[in-house]
Amino acid sequence: MELIELLKNRRSRRRFTDRKIEEEKKDLLIKSVLLSPASKSSNPWEFVVVDDPELLKQLATSKPHGAELVAGASLAFVVLGNPAKSDVWIEDCSIASVLLQLEAEDLGLGSCWVQVRARNHADGYPASEFIKKLLGVPENLEVLSIVAIGYSEEEKKPRVFEKLGYEKIHQNKY
């Protein structure tokens, strides 16, 4: 698929079927994040790939709103960053997350970004601390997000070029 078509069709998917993701597709998803660019080739990102249904259910409780969809996914990438490796680890990890979502779309899978950084668990402490404890993540790493992936149960129409908000584009000067 051409990139512009991927961008038109990629939508957040919050409901997934029970169908498991094939190992070949999982491998391509892993390769896509490892090919992600990073400032000064610092590669401050690391990923925990979760396909255990019980862990997915527990990840779904990492924050009170917006994470519950993880329980229905076949797979989740927990996106981690190392601030000691790069002062732009948030940006680098965000790029990797978006490339992961585009690869998922290209493979016929749905995905949804779940924001974790700067969010709290229902008990008031940081959601990232809950996830670090659950998955055994070292203290020097920060949790940016969870990208939930699976075969989408929902149909969404692609975006339409005519409704893209061209008023937000400014040529040469604002």
C-alpha positions as CSV (number, residue, x, y, z in Angstrom):
1,M,0.0,0.0,0.0
2,E,1.2,3.5,-0.7
3,L,2.1,5.5,2.4
4,I,-0.6,8.1,1.7
5,E,-3.2,5.3,1.6
6,L,-1.9,3.9,4.9
7,L,-2.2,7.4,6.4
8,K,-5.8,7.8,5.2
9,N,-6.8,4.4,6.4
10,R,-5.0,4.3,9.8
11,R,-7.5,4.9,12.5
12,S,-7.5,4.1,16.2
13,R,-9.1,0.7,16.7
14,R,-10.4,0.0,20.2
15,R,-12.2,-3.3,19.6
16,F,-10.4,-6.5,18.4
17,T,-11.4,-10.0,17.4
18,D,-10.1,-13.1,19.2
19,R,-7.9,-14.0,16.2
20,K,-4.2,-14.4,17.1
21,I,-1.6,-12.5,15.3
22,E,0.7,-14.7,13.2
23,E,4.3,-15.0,14.2
24,E,5.4,-13.6,10.8
25,K,3.4,-10.5,11.3
26,K,4.6,-10.2,14.9
27,D,8.2,-10.4,13.6
28,L,7.6,-7.6,11.1
29,L,6.1,-5.4,13.8
30,I,9.3,-6.0,15.9
31,K,11.5,-5.2,12.9
32,S,9.5,-2.0,12.2
33,V,10.2,-0.5,15.7
34,L,13.9,-1.6,15.6
35,L,14.2,0.3,12.2
36,S,12.8,3.4,13.7
37,P,15.1,6.5,13.5
38,A,16.4,8.2,16.6
39,S,18.3,11.4,17.3
40,K,22.0,10.8,16.8
41,S,21.3,7.1,16.4
42,S,21.0,6.9,20.2
43,N,18.1,4.4,20.0
44,P,16.8,5.2,23.5
45,W,13.8,3.0,23.0
46,E,13.1,-0.5,24.3
47,F,10.0,-2.5,24.0
48,V,8.2,-5.2,26.0
49,V,6.1,-7.2,23.6
50,V,3.1,-8.7,25.5
51,D,0.9,-11.4,24.1
52,D,0.0,-13.2,27.4
53,P,-3.8,-12.6,27.8
54,E,-3.5,-12.3,31.6
55,L,-0.8,-9.6,31.3
56,L,-2.9,-7.8,28.7
57,K,-5.8,-7.7,31.1
58,Q,-3.5,-6.3,33.9
59,L,-2.1,-3.7,31.5
60,A,-5.6,-2.6,30.8
61,T,-5.9,-1.5,34.4
62,S,-2.8,0.7,34.3
63,K,-4.9,3.9,34.3
64,P,-8.6,4.6,34.9
65,H,-9.5,5.8,31.4
66,G,-8.3,4.8,27.9
67,A,-6.4,1.6,28.7
68,E,-9.2,-0.9,29.0
69,L,-9.0,-1.7,25.2
70,V,-5.7,-3.4,25.8
71,A,-7.5,-6.4,27.4
72,G,-9.1,-7.2,24.1
73,A,-5.9,-6.9,22.0
74,S,-3.9,-9.9,20.8
75,L,-0.6,-8.1,21.3
76,A,0.7,-4.9,23.0
77,F,4.0,-3.1,22.7
78,V,4.9,-1.3,25.9
79,V,7.1,1.5,24.6
80,L,10.0,2.4,27.0
81,G,12.6,5.1,26.8
82,N,16.0,5.7,28.4
83,P,16.4,9.4,29.3
84,A,20.1,8.9,29.9
85,K,20.6,8.0,26.3
86,S,18.9,11.0,24.8
87,D,17.3,14.2,25.9
88,V,14.7,13.6,23.1
89,W,13.7,10.1,24.1
90,I,10.0,11.1,24.2
91,E,10.2,12.2,20.5
92,D,12.2,9.1,19.5
93,C,9.9,6.7,21.2
94,S,6.9,8.5,19.7
95,I,8.3,8.1,16.2
96,A,8.8,4.3,16.9
97,S,5.2,4.1,18.1
98,V,3.8,5.7,15.0
99,L,5.9,3.5,12.7
100,L,4.6,0.5,14.6
101,Q,1.0,1.6,14.0
102,L,1.6,2.2,10.3
103,E,3.2,-1.3,10.0
104,A,0.2,-2.8,11.8
105,E,-2.1,-1.1,9.3
106,D,-0.1,-2.3,6.4
107,L,-0.4,-5.9,7.8
108,G,-4.2,-5.6,8.0
109,L,-4.1,-5.1,11.8
110,G,-5.7,-2.4,13.9
111,S,-4.0,-0.5,16.6
112,C,-4.5,2.1,19.3
113,W,-2.0,4.3,21.2
114,V,-2.5,4.3,24.9
115,Q,-0.8,7.3,26.6
116,V,1.0,6.3,29.8
117,R,3.6,9.0,30.5
118,A,2.2,11.7,32.8
119,R,-0.9,9.6,33.5
120,N,-1.9,8.1,36.9
121,H,-3.1,4.7,38.0
122,A,-6.6,4.7,39.6
123,D,-4.8,4.6,43.0
124,G,-3.1,8.0,42.3
125,Y,0.4,6.9,41.7
126,P,2.0,7.1,38.2
127,A,0.7,4.5,35.7
128,S,4.2,4.0,34.5
129,E,5.2,2.7,38.0
130,F,2.3,0.2,37.9
131,I,3.6,-1.0,34.5
132,K,7.2,-1.1,35.5
133,K,6.4,-3.3,38.5
134,L,4.0,-5.6,36.5
135,L,6.6,-6.2,33.7
136,G,9.8,-6.0,35.7
137,V,11.0,-2.9,33.8
138,P,14.3,-1.5,35.1
139,E,14.1,1.8,37.1
140,N,16.3,3.7,34.6
141,L,13.6,3.3,31.9
142,E,10.5,5.4,31.5
143,V,7.2,4.2,30.0
144,L,5.9,6.3,27.2
145,S,2.9,4.4,25.9
146,I,1.3,1.1,25.1
147,V,0.4,0.3,21.5
148,A,-2.4,-2.3,21.5
149,I,-2.6,-4.4,18.3
150,G,-5.0,-6.9,16.9
151,Y,-7.4,-7.8,14.1
152,S,-10.0,-5.0,14.2
153,E,-13.6,-5.8,15.1
154,E,-14.7,-2.4,13.9
155,E,-14.9,-0.8,10.4
156,K,-13.9,2.8,10.1
157,K,-14.1,4.9,7.0
158,P,-10.8,6.3,5.7
159,R,-10.2,10.0,6.1
160,V,-11.2,12.2,3.2
161,F,-8.7,14.7,1.7
162,E,-11.2,17.4,1.4
163,K,-11.8,17.5,5.2
164,L,-8.1,17.6,6.3
165,G,-8.1,21.1,7.7
166,Y,-5.9,22.8,5.1
167,E,-6.4,26.0,7.1
168,K,-3.7,24.8,9.4
169,I,-1.1,24.9,6.6
170,H,0.8,28.2,6.2
171,Q,3.2,28.8,3.3
172,N,6.5,30.5,4.1
173,K,5.1,32.6,6.9
174,Y,2.2,32.3,9.3
